[in-house]
């Protein structure tokens, strides 16, 4: 099983830990601002999925809801 992390804002999987070289690093305690999306610049905790299948299903549902909202406007 592979864990997938995705950006809350753009849903990209290009999310990385931002390392603070001047501070003590607590690897077991991911602080909110330690995560950065390399695509949109969002800083915060990513969405975590248990599998690629779960991630793809979430993307599909999110796109479906987005198109429903667009039709309502």
Secondary structure, DSSP 4 states (H G I P E B T S, - for coil): ---EEE-TTT--S-EEE---TTS---TTS--GGGEEETTT--BSPPEEESSHHHHHHHHHHHHHHHHHHHHH-
